[in-house]
């Protein structure tokens, strides 16, 4: 279980594996094996933390980017190129493709490097914030499980 959680945490930072699902699944499997009220409470709390973290991962950076004036179409372009990048360049293709997609969409929209780069930097900050929020949720859920596993 600890190995699955560790790999899940790595999957949150490096978007190769679905880290939240791996961590949540491992903790729920632990609760099934343990068959105690404490294990089920821990599993529910951990899954709620992961779901909340996932929701915040989407909402908080999205609001930040909207407040910075980044149009949704630009974010969609970044997301589309990020998905392509994920398959073209394993491991690092997703974030590189996202940033490149945002930059290219902004160059096409604004026709000026400095303005496009400013928006791209905001998109990178938003992406970093999303990864940080997801990492915090994954570590918190794993910590809740680890404390319960050690003390019970």
matplotlib code that plots the C-alpha trace (Angstrom):
import matplotlib.pyplot as plt

x = [0.0, 2.8, 4.5, 1.2, 0.8, 4.4, 3.9, 0.6, 2.4, 4.9, 2.1, 0.6, 3.9, 4.8, 1.6, 2.2, 0.0, -3.4, -1.9, -5.2, -6.9, -3.9, -3.7, -7.5, -7.7, -4.8, -6.4, -9.8, -8.2, -6.5, -9.8, -11.4, -8.5, -8.6, -12.4, -12.5, -14.5, -11.3, -10.0, -13.3, -13.3, -9.7, -10.6, -13.5, -11.5, -8.6, -10.9, -12.7, -9.3, -8.3, -11.6, -11.4, -7.8, -8.8, -11.7, -9.4, -6.7, -9.2, -11.0, -8.2, -5.8, -8.7, -9.9, -6.4, -5.9, -9.3, -8.5, -5.2, -7.1, -6.2, -9.1, -10.6, -9.9, -6.2, -6.4, -8.1, -5.4, -2.8, -4.7, -5.0, -1.3, -0.5, -2.4, -0.6, 2.7, 2.0, 2.0, 4.8, 7.3, 6.6, 6.6, 7.4, 5.3, 2.1, 3.5, 5.7, 2.9, 0.5, 2.9, 3.8, 0.0, -0.7, 2.2, 1.2, -2.4, -1.5, 1.0, -1.8, -4.3, -2.1, 0.6, 3.2, 5.8, 5.9, 2.2, 2.0, 4.9, 3.2, 0.1, 2.2, 4.0, 0.6, -0.4, 2.8, 2.1, -1.4, -0.1, 2.4, -0.3, -2.4, 0.4, 1.1, -2.5, -2.7, 0.6, -0.7, -3.9, -2.0, 0.5, -2.3, -4.4, -1.3, -0.4, -3.9, -3.6, 0.0, -0.9, -3.9, -1.9, 0.9, -1.4, -3.9]
y = [0.0, 2.4, 1.7, 2.4, 5.7, 6.7, 5.9, 7.8, 10.9, 10.6, 10.3, 13.6, 15.5, 13.7, 13.1, 9.6, 7.7, 8.8, 9.5, 10.4, 7.3, 5.1, 6.5, 6.4, 2.9, 1.6, 3.2, 1.8, -1.7, -1.4, -0.6, -3.7, -5.9, -4.4, -4.6, -2.2, 1.0, 3.0, 1.8, 2.8, 6.2, 6.7, 5.6, 8.0, 10.9, 10.1, 9.9, 13.1, 14.9, 13.6, 14.6, 18.1, 18.4, 17.5, 20.0, 22.7, 21.7, 22.7, 25.7, 27.7, 27.9, 28.4, 31.4, 32.8, 32.5, 34.0, 36.9, 37.4, 37.7, 34.4, 33.4, 30.0, 29.3, 29.8, 27.3, 24.8, 25.2, 24.6, 21.6, 20.2, 20.6, 19.2, 16.0, 15.7, 16.4, 13.7, 11.1, 12.5, 13.1, 10.8, 12.2, 15.9, 16.3, 17.3, 20.4, 21.3, 20.9, 22.9, 25.9, 25.8, 25.6, 28.6, 30.6, 29.8, 30.6, 33.9, 34.8, 34.1, 36.2, 39.1, 39.2, 40.4, 38.3, 40.2, 40.1, 36.4, 35.6, 37.4, 35.2, 32.1, 32.8, 33.2, 29.8, 28.3, 29.7, 28.3, 24.9, 24.9, 25.9, 23.0, 20.6, 21.9, 21.6, 18.1, 17.2, 18.6, 16.6, 13.4, 13.8, 14.6, 11.6, 9.3, 10.8, 10.1, 6.5, 6.1, 7.4, 5.1, 2.1, 2.6, 3.3, 0.5]
z = [0.0, 0.9, -2.5, -4.3, -2.4, -3.2, -6.9, -6.8, -5.3, -8.1, -10.5, -9.3, -9.9, -13.2, -15.1, -16.2, -13.8, -12.3, -8.9, -7.1, -8.3, -7.4, -3.9, -3.3, -4.7, -2.5, 0.6, -0.1, -0.8, 2.6, 4.2, 2.6, 3.8, 7.4, 7.8, 10.7, 11.3, 11.6, 8.3, 6.6, 8.2, 7.1, 3.6, 3.4, 4.7, 2.3, -0.7, 0.3, 0.6, -2.9, -4.4, -2.8, -4.0, -7.5, -7.5, -6.2, -8.8, -11.4, -9.8, -8.2, -11.1, -13.5, -11.5, -11.3, -15.1, -15.8, -13.5, -15.3, -18.6, -20.1, -22.5, -22.2, -25.8, -25.1, -22.2, -24.5, -27.1, -24.4, -23.2, -26.7, -27.4, -24.0, -24.7, -28.1, -26.3, -23.7, -26.5, -28.5, -25.7, -22.7, -19.2, -20.0, -23.1, -21.2, -19.5, -22.4, -24.8, -22.6, -22.3, -26.0, -26.9, -24.7, -26.2, -29.8, -29.2, -27.6, -30.4, -32.8, -30.8, -29.7, -32.4, -29.8, -28.1, -24.8, -24.2, -25.3, -23.0, -20.0, -20.5, -20.9, -17.6, -15.9, -17.4, -16.1, -12.7, -12.8, -13.8, -11.0, -8.6, -9.8, -9.3, -5.9, -4.8, -6.1, -4.4, -1.1, -1.3, -2.2, 0.6, 3.1, 2.1, 2.3, 5.7, 7.0, 5.9, 7.2, 10.6, 10.8, 9.5, 12.0, 15.0, 14.4]

ax = plt.figure().add_subplot(projection="3d")
ax.plot(x, y, z, "-o")
ax.set_aspect("equal")
plt.show()
